[in-house]
């Protein structure tokens, strides 16, 4: 009954909405828009719409200018940035280097700042030199520039205010983004998000044409209604299991994942992972190093996961049945997504399964390995790895293979599935697919067009 009520409400809103507004849904409340403390996929989408970073990534994942129209590597190792002069915040104030400095310093200072963004600035120093912002970091410049695309700039002392292509406002039951006068020149009037936590309600709304964009249920992906078209986007994303019990349970999981997943279980958006790190980022498949027989766990293993996703639950049930064949008791415990992330960040779990979305460069896997990395939920460390990481100045060098070998000896995480994005999009709406999804690349939603 609750799902039907939500769909009816969405119908009433959609019937009165302007034709140029894109209708979308969220599976959970992202919380207040906050460029400092906001964390999670929904917040990243909101910040990409209402904010801008110094550097963007194009649909292929290559860095492109955004707020900075020029950046230079100085002889002392600093990177300096020259800002665009035609950028303004919603109150009319121009973007200043001081706004960028405030954002970076607040991410360094605030203990509640986004863990993902704080990790980007680990060991960094920032400042102004003759009105130009500079940053010095122990990270290679190529890595730092790519990661800065994850850091939209807030107005000084206003963490809720960005200078992106869309202006944000909260309405009763909705999050609304309206186009602004912006250098990306957005063509759609706006995007309206409403909360639809039930996948069945999303499916129904898509089939009836009440949503412009949405993810269909896995078992219904190919049943595209005439109002929409299907788009698949290869992404650097995986369904991952983290372990706080060391690598032993992951060695069992690697054995089970090889034969636990029938192909019909996976639909269009996933295939079984073969190695430890995403092959889409250029890594060759490498298994966990196993020496000798695997000892059975002393007791049951509890695996936490985000409940409500039928495909993932079937996947984990298949793993549980495969574990029973080896005499291992794998107990599944569903949680709300926010609670699961809180447990991960506290290290309060044995095994935990969640989706990891990687930026389109190999340094993204270092979030597993860096001491303060946002995906290092187990406190993983290896002195050999830490001495090697600063030397990885370019993709594709031999050091990456060596580093993966260190991880394979005692990993803290194992991917189960390689995931791609499968969505239905209104046939009248022209969008540009990307390895980052529809929203997070440049120009993102600012590049969408309604077809006449």
VEXDREN-2710 file (C-alpha; in Angstrom, 1 decimal):
% VEXDREN-2710
k/r/px/py/pz
1/UNK/0.0/0.0/0.0
2/UNK/2.9/2.4/0.8
3/UNK/4.5/1.8/-2.5
4/UNK/1.2/2.5/-4.4
5/UNK/0.7/5.7/-2.4
6/UNK/4.2/6.9/-3.4
7/UNK/3.6/6.2/-7.1
8/UNK/0.2/8.0/-7.0
9/UNK/1.8/11.0/-5.5
10/UNK/4.5/10.9/-8.2
11/UNK/1.8/10.8/-10.9
12/UNK/0.1/13.8/-9.5
13/UNK/3.3/15.8/-9.4
14/UNK/4.5/14.6/-12.8
15/UNK/1.2/15.5/-14.5
16/UNK/1.6/19.1/-13.4
17/UNK/5.3/19.4/-13.9
18/UNK/6.8/21.5/-16.8
19/UNK/7.7/19.3/-19.8
20/UNK/11.3/20.5/-19.7
21/UNK/12.0/19.3/-16.1
22/UNK/13.7/15.9/-15.8
23/UNK/12.0/13.6/-13.3
24/UNK/14.3/11.4/-11.3
25/UNK/14.1/9.4/-8.0
26/UNK/16.3/8.7/-5.0
27/UNK/16.3/5.4/-3.0
28/UNK/17.2/7.3/0.2
29/UNK/17.3/10.8/1.7
30/UNK/20.8/12.2/1.0
31/UNK/20.6/14.7/3.8
32/UNK/21.3/18.4/3.5
33/UNK/23.4/19.6/0.6
34/UNK/26.8/20.0/2.1
35/UNK/30.0/20.4/0.1
36/UNK/32.2/19.8/3.2
37/UNK/30.5/17.0/5.1
38/UNK/28.3/15.4/2.4
39/UNK/29.3/11.9/1.5
40/UNK/27.8/9.1/-0.6
41/UNK/26.6/8.7/-4.1
42/UNK/23.4/10.8/-3.8
43/UNK/25.4/13.7/-2.3
44/UNK/28.0/13.4/-5.1
45/UNK/25.2/13.8/-7.7
46/UNK/23.7/16.8/-5.9
47/UNK/27.1/18.4/-5.5
48/UNK/27.9/17.8/-9.2
49/UNK/24.6/19.6/-10.1
50/UNK/24.9/22.5/-7.7
51/UNK/28.7/22.8/-7.6
52/UNK/31.9/22.9/-9.7
53/UNK/35.4/21.6/-9.1
54/UNK/38.7/23.1/-10.3
55/UNK/39.1/20.2/-12.6
56/UNK/36.5/18.0/-14.3
57/UNK/36.5/14.6/-16.0
58/UNK/35.1/14.2/-19.5
59/UNK/32.9/11.2/-20.4
60/UNK/36.0/9.1/-21.1
61/UNK/37.5/10.0/-17.7
62/UNK/40.2/12.4/-18.9
63/UNK/40.8/15.6/-16.9
64/UNK/39.4/18.9/-18.4
65/UNK/39.2/22.4/-17.0
66/UNK/36.3/23.5/-14.9
67/UNK/36.6/26.4/-12.5
68/UNK/40.3/26.5/-13.2
69/UNK/41.0/27.4/-16.8
70/UNK/44.7/26.9/-16.3
71/UNK/47.0/25.1/-13.9
72/UNK/50.8/25.0/-13.8
73/UNK/53.3/22.7/-12.1
74/UNK/55.8/24.9/-10.3
75/UNK/59.5/24.1/-9.8
76/UNK/59.0/23.6/-6.1
77/UNK/56.4/20.9/-6.7
78/UNK/53.3/23.0/-6.1
79/UNK/50.4/23.2/-8.6
80/UNK/49.0/26.7/-9.1
81/UNK/45.5/27.4/-10.5
82/UNK/44.1/30.3/-12.4
83/UNK/40.4/30.6/-12.0
84/UNK/37.7/31.6/-14.5
85/UNK/36.4/35.1/-14.2
86/UNK/32.8/34.4/-15.2
87/UNK/31.7/32.2/-12.3
88/UNK/29.2/33.4/-9.6
89/UNK/27.5/31.9/-6.6
90/UNK/23.7/32.0/-6.4
91/UNK/23.8/35.3/-4.4
92/UNK/25.7/37.0/-7.2
93/UNK/29.1/36.9/-5.5
94/UNK/32.0/36.0/-7.8
95/UNK/34.1/33.0/-7.2
96/UNK/37.4/34.0/-5.5
97/UNK/40.6/32.1/-4.7
98/UNK/39.6/32.6/-1.1
99/UNK/36.5/30.4/-1.6
100/UNK/38.7/27.6/-2.9
101/UNK/41.2/28.0/-0.1
102/UNK/38.4/28.0/2.5
103/UNK/36.9/24.8/1.0
104/UNK/40.3/23.0/1.0
105/UNK/41.2/24.2/4.5
106/UNK/37.8/23.2/5.9
107/UNK/38.2/19.7/4.5
108/UNK/41.6/19.5/6.2
109/UNK/40.3/21.0/9.5
110/UNK/36.9/19.6/10.0
111/UNK/36.9/16.2/11.6
112/UNK/33.4/15.6/10.2
113/UNK/34.4/16.4/6.6
114/UNK/33.8/13.8/3.9
115/UNK/36.2/10.9/4.4
116/UNK/36.6/10.6/0.6
117/UNK/37.6/14.3/0.3
118/UNK/39.8/14.3/3.4
119/UNK/41.8/11.5/2.0
120/UNK/42.5/13.5/-1.2
121/UNK/44.2/16.2/0.9
122/UNK/46.2/13.8/3.1
123/UNK/49.6/15.4/3.7
124/UNK/48.8/18.4/1.5
125/UNK/49.3/22.1/2.0
126/UNK/47.3/24.8/0.4
127/UNK/47.7/28.6/0.1
128/UNK/47.6/31.8/-2.0
129/UNK/50.4/33.4/-3.8
130/UNK/49.7/36.8/-5.4
131/UNK/46.0/35.9/-5.6
132/UNK/46.5/32.5/-7.1
133/UNK/45.7/29.3/-5.3
134/UNK/48.4/26.6/-4.9
135/UNK/48.5/23.2/-3.5
136/UNK/51.4/20.9/-2.6
137/UNK/50.9/17.2/-2.1
138/UNK/53.0/14.1/-1.7
139/UNK/50.8/12.6/-4.4
140/UNK/51.9/12.6/-8.0
141/UNK/50.4/15.6/-9.9
142/UNK/48.6/13.4/-12.4
143/UNK/46.8/11.6/-9.5
144/UNK/46.0/14.8/-7.6
145/UNK/44.5/16.5/-10.6
146/UNK/42.2/13.6/-11.3
147/UNK/41.1/13.4/-7.6
148/UNK/40.4/17.1/-7.4
149/UNK/37.5/16.5/-9.7
150/UNK/35.8/15.0/-6.6
151/UNK/36.0/18.3/-4.7
152/UNK/33.4/20.9/-5.7
153/UNK/34.1/24.4/-4.3
154/UNK/31.8/26.0/-1.7
155/UNK/31.4/29.6/-1.0
156/UNK/33.5/30.6/2.0
157/UNK/31.6/30.1/5.3
158/UNK/28.6/28.6/3.3
159/UNK/29.2/24.8/3.0
160/UNK/25.7/24.5/1.4
161/UNK/26.4/26.9/-1.5
162/UNK/28.1/26.0/-4.7
163/UNK/28.6/27.7/-8.1
164/UNK/27.5/24.9/-10.4
165/UNK/25.2/24.8/-13.5
166/UNK/22.0/24.3/-11.4
167/UNK/20.6/26.1/-8.4
168/UNK/19.3/23.9/-5.6
169/UNK/16.1/24.3/-3.5
170/UNK/14.2/21.9/-1.2
171/UNK/10.5/21.5/-1.7
172/UNK/8.1/19.4/0.3
173/UNK/9.0/15.9/-0.6
174/UNK/11.4/16.9/-3.4
175/UNK/14.9/18.1/-4.2
176/UNK/14.8/20.5/-7.2
177/UNK/17.7/21.8/-9.3
178/UNK/17.0/24.7/-11.7
179/UNK/19.3/25.8/-14.4
180/UNK/21.5/28.9/-13.9
181/UNK/23.4/31.3/-16.1
182/UNK/26.6/29.2/-16.3
183/UNK/29.6/28.6/-18.6
184/UNK/28.4/25.1/-19.4
185/UNK/25.1/26.6/-20.6
186/UNK/22.6/23.9/-19.4
187/UNK/19.7/23.3/-21.7
188/UNK/17.2/21.4/-19.6
189/UNK/15.1/23.6/-17.3
190/UNK/15.8/21.5/-14.3
191/UNK/15.8/18.2/-12.5
192/UNK/13.4/17.1/-9.8
193/UNK/14.2/14.2/-7.5
194/UNK/11.6/12.5/-5.3
195/UNK/12.1/9.7/-2.8
196/UNK/11.1/6.2/-4.0
197/UNK/12.8/3.7/-1.8
198/UNK/10.9/0.7/-3.2
199/UNK/12.4/-0.7/-6.5
200/UNK/8.9/-1.8/-7.4
201/UNK/7.6/1.7/-7.2
202/UNK/10.5/2.9/-9.4
203/UNK/9.8/0.2/-11.9
204/UNK/6.1/1.1/-12.1
205/UNK/6.8/4.9/-12.4
206/UNK/9.2/4.2/-15.3
207/UNK/6.8/2.0/-17.1
208/UNK/4.1/4.6/-16.9
209/UNK/6.4/7.4/-18.1
210/UNK/6.3/9.3/-14.8
211/UNK/10.1/9.2/-14.5
212/UNK/12.5/10.5/-17.2
213/UNK/15.4/8.4/-15.9
214/UNK/15.6/5.4/-13.7
215/UNK/17.2/2.0/-13.0
216/UNK/14.8/-0.9/-13.8
217/UNK/14.7/-4.0/-11.7
218/UNK/17.3/-6.5/-12.8
219/UNK/14.8/-9.1/-13.9
220/UNK/12.9/-6.5/-16.0
221/UNK/15.7/-4.6/-17.6
222/UNK/15.0/-5.6/-21.2
223/UNK/11.2/-4.9/-21.0
224/UNK/11.7/-1.3/-22.0
225/UNK/8.5/0.7/-22.4
226/UNK/7.9/2.6/-25.7
227/UNK/8.4/5.9/-23.9
228/UNK/12.0/5.0/-22.9
229/UNK/15.2/3.5/-24.3
230/UNK/17.8/1.4/-22.6
231/UNK/21.3/2.7/-22.0
232/UNK/24.2/0.6/-20.5
233/UNK/27.3/2.4/-19.2
234/UNK/30.4/0.4/-18.5
235/UNK/31.6/1.8/-15.1
236/UNK/34.5/1.2/-12.8
237/UNK/32.2/-0.3/-10.2
238/UNK/32.2/-3.5/-8.2
239/UNK/30.2/-5.3/-5.6
240/UNK/32.8/-5.8/-2.9
241/UNK/33.1/-7.8/0.3
242/UNK/35.4/-6.3/3.0
243/UNK/36.8/-8.5/5.8
244/UNK/37.8/-7.5/9.4
245/UNK/38.9/-11.1/10.0
246/UNK/41.9/-11.0/7.7
247/UNK/42.2/-12.7/4.3
248/UNK/41.1/-16.2/5.3
249/UNK/37.3/-15.6/4.7
250/UNK/38.1/-13.9/1.5
251/UNK/40.0/-17.0/0.3
252/UNK/36.8/-19.0/0.8
253/UNK/34.7/-16.4/-0.9
254/UNK/37.1/-16.4/-3.9
255/UNK/36.5/-20.2/-4.2
256/UNK/32.7/-19.8/-3.9
257/UNK/32.4/-16.9/-6.3
258/UNK/33.8/-19.0/-9.2
259/UNK/30.8/-21.4/-9.3
260/UNK/28.1/-19.9/-7.2
261/UNK/26.6/-17.4/-9.7
262/UNK/24.4/-18.8/-12.5
263/UNK/24.5/-16.4/-15.5
264/UNK/20.7/-15.7/-15.4
265/UNK/21.2/-14.3/-11.9
266/UNK/23.2/-11.3/-13.1
267/UNK/21.0/-9.8/-15.8
268/UNK/22.6/-7.1/-17.9
269/UNK/24.4/-5.0/-15.3
270/UNK/26.9/-7.4/-13.8
271/UNK/29.3/-10.2/-14.4
272/UNK/31.4/-12.2/-11.9
273/UNK/34.7/-10.6/-11.0
274/UNK/37.8/-12.5/-11.8
275/UNK/40.5/-10.8/-9.9
276/UNK/41.1/-8.3/-7.0
277/UNK/41.2/-4.9/-8.7
278/UNK/39.0/-3.7/-11.6
279/UNK/40.2/-4.9/-15.0
280/UNK/38.5/-1.8/-16.5
281/UNK/41.2/0.3/-14.8
282/UNK/43.9/-1.7/-16.7
283/UNK/44.7/-4.3/-14.0
284/UNK/45.3/-7.8/-15.0
285/UNK/43.3/-10.5/-13.2
286/UNK/45.1/-11.7/-10.1
287/UNK/43.8/-14.1/-7.5
288/UNK/44.4/-14.2/-3.8
289/UNK/47.6/-16.0/-3.0
290/UNK/46.7/-19.3/-1.3
291/UNK/49.3/-21.6/0.3
292/UNK/48.2/-24.9/1.7
293/UNK/44.7/-26.0/2.6
294/UNK/42.1/-23.5/3.8
295/UNK/41.2/-23.9/7.5
296/UNK/37.5/-23.7/8.2
297/UNK/36.3/-20.7/10.3
298/UNK/36.0/-21.5/14.0
299/UNK/32.4/-20.3/14.0
300/UNK/29.7/-18.7/11.8
301/UNK/30.6/-15.8/9.5
302/UNK/28.2/-12.8/9.5
303/UNK/28.0/-10.8/6.3
304/UNK/26.3/-7.4/6.4
305/UNK/24.8/-5.9/3.2
306/UNK/22.3/-3.3/2.0
307/UNK/18.9/-4.8/2.0
308/UNK/16.2/-4.3/-0.6
309/UNK/18.0/-5.2/-3.8
310/UNK/16.6/-8.5/-5.1
311/UNK/19.6/-9.2/-7.4
312/UNK/22.1/-8.7/-4.6
313/UNK/20.1/-10.8/-2.2
314/UNK/19.9/-13.7/-4.7
315/UNK/23.6/-13.4/-5.2
316/UNK/24.4/-13.6/-1.5
317/UNK/21.9/-16.5/-1.1
318/UNK/23.8/-18.4/-3.8
319/UNK/27.0/-17.7/-1.9
320/UNK/25.5/-18.9/1.3
321/UNK/24.4/-22.2/-0.3
322/UNK/27.8/-22.7/-1.8
323/UNK/29.4/-22.1/1.6
324/UNK/27.2/-24.8/3.1
325/UNK/28.7/-27.3/0.7
326/UNK/32.0/-26.6/2.4
327/UNK/30.5/-26.8/5.8
328/UNK/30.8/-23.0/6.4
329/UNK/27.9/-21.2/8.1
330/UNK/27.6/-17.8/6.2
331/UNK/24.9/-15.7/7.9
332/UNK/23.4/-12.8/6.0
333/UNK/22.3/-9.6/7.8
334/UNK/20.6/-6.9/5.8
335/UNK/20.9/-3.2/6.8
336/UNK/19.8/0.2/5.6
337/UNK/22.6/1.7/3.5
338/UNK/23.4/4.5/6.0
339/UNK/23.7/2.1/8.9
340/UNK/26.0/-0.2/6.8
341/UNK/28.3/2.7/5.9
342/UNK/28.4/3.7/9.6
343/UNK/29.4/0.1/10.6
344/UNK/32.0/0.0/7.9
345/UNK/33.6/3.3/9.0
346/UNK/33.7/2.1/12.6
347/UNK/35.1/-1.2/11.7
348/UNK/32.1/-2.9/13.4
349/UNK/31.7/-6.0/11.2
350/UNK/33.1/-9.4/10.3
351/UNK/32.2/-9.3/6.6
352/UNK/30.4/-6.5/4.8
353/UNK/29.2/-6.2/1.2
354/UNK/28.6/-2.9/-0.6
355/UNK/29.1/-1.2/-4.0
356/UNK/32.5/0.4/-4.7
357/UNK/32.6/3.1/-7.4
358/UNK/36.1/3.9/-8.6
359/UNK/37.3/7.0/-10.3
360/UNK/38.5/6.3/-13.9
361/UNK/42.2/6.1/-13.0
362/UNK/44.4/3.3/-11.4
363/UNK/45.2/5.4/-8.3
364/UNK/41.5/4.9/-7.3
365/UNK/42.4/1.5/-5.9
366/UNK/44.7/3.1/-3.4
367/UNK/41.6/4.0/-1.4
368/UNK/41.9/0.4/-0.2
369/UNK/45.5/0.8/0.7
370/UNK/46.2/4.3/2.0
371/UNK/46.3/4.5/5.8
372/UNK/43.5/7.1/5.7
373/UNK/41.9/5.8/2.5
374/UNK/38.1/6.0/2.5
375/UNK/37.8/2.3/1.6
376/UNK/40.4/1.1/4.0
377/UNK/37.8/-0.1/6.5
378/UNK/40.0/-2.8/8.0
379/UNK/43.1/-0.7/8.8
380/UNK/45.1/-2.6/6.2
381/UNK/48.8/-1.8/6.0
382/UNK/51.9/-3.2/4.4
383/UNK/55.3/-1.4/4.8
384/UNK/56.4/-2.6/1.3
385/UNK/53.2/-1.1/-0.2
386/UNK/53.5/2.2/1.6
387/UNK/57.1/2.7/0.3
388/UNK/56.0/1.8/-3.2
389/UNK/52.9/4.0/-3.6
390/UNK/54.7/7.3/-3.9
391/UNK/56.7/6.0/-6.8
392/UNK/53.6/5.3/-8.9
393/UNK/53.7/8.5/-10.9
394/UNK/52.2/7.1/-14.1
395/UNK/49.7/4.4/-14.9
396/UNK/50.8/1.1/-16.4
397/UNK/54.3/0.9/-14.8
398/UNK/55.7/-2.3/-13.4
399/UNK/55.2/-1.0/-9.8
400/UNK/51.5/-1.4/-10.1
401/UNK/51.8/-5.2/-10.7
402/UNK/54.2/-5.4/-7.7
403/UNK/51.7/-3.5/-5.5
404/UNK/48.8/-5.8/-6.6
405/UNK/51.0/-8.7/-5.6
406/UNK/51.5/-7.3/-2.1
407/UNK/47.7/-6.9/-1.8
408/UNK/47.1/-10.4/-3.1
409/UNK/49.2/-11.8/-0.2
410/UNK/46.8/-10.5/2.4
411/UNK/43.9/-8.5/0.9
412/UNK/41.1/-6.8/3.0
413/UNK/38.5/-6.8/0.2
414/UNK/37.3/-9.1/-2.6
415/UNK/35.1/-8.1/-5.5
416/UNK/32.2/-10.4/-6.3
417/UNK/30.7/-8.6/-9.4
418/UNK/31.9/-6.1/-12.0
419/UNK/29.0/-3.7/-12.4
420/UNK/27.8/-1.5/-15.3
421/UNK/25.0/1.0/-15.2
422/UNK/21.7/-0.1/-16.8
423/UNK/19.1/2.7/-17.0
424/UNK/16.0/3.6/-18.9
425/UNK/15.9/7.2/-20.3
426/UNK/13.0/9.1/-21.8
427/UNK/13.3/8.8/-25.6
428/UNK/12.9/12.6/-25.9
429/UNK/15.9/13.3/-23.6
430/UNK/19.3/13.3/-25.1
431/UNK/22.0/12.3/-22.6
432/UNK/25.7/11.3/-22.8
433/UNK/26.7/8.0/-21.2
434/UNK/30.0/7.9/-19.4
435/UNK/32.2/5.7/-17.3
436/UNK/31.2/8.0/-14.4
437/UNK/27.5/7.6/-15.0
438/UNK/25.2/10.3/-16.3
439/UNK/25.8/13.0/-13.7
440/UNK/29.4/13.0/-12.6
441/UNK/31.3/13.7/-15.8
442/UNK/31.7/17.1/-17.6
443/UNK/29.3/18.5/-18.8
444/UNK/27.1/15.9/-17.0
445/UNK/23.4/17.0/-16.8
446/UNK/24.4/20.4/-18.1
447/UNK/24.9/18.7/-21.5
448/UNK/21.4/17.1/-21.7
449/UNK/18.9/18.2/-24.3
450/UNK/15.3/17.7/-24.9
451/UNK/14.7/16.6/-28.5
452/UNK/12.1/18.8/-30.4
END
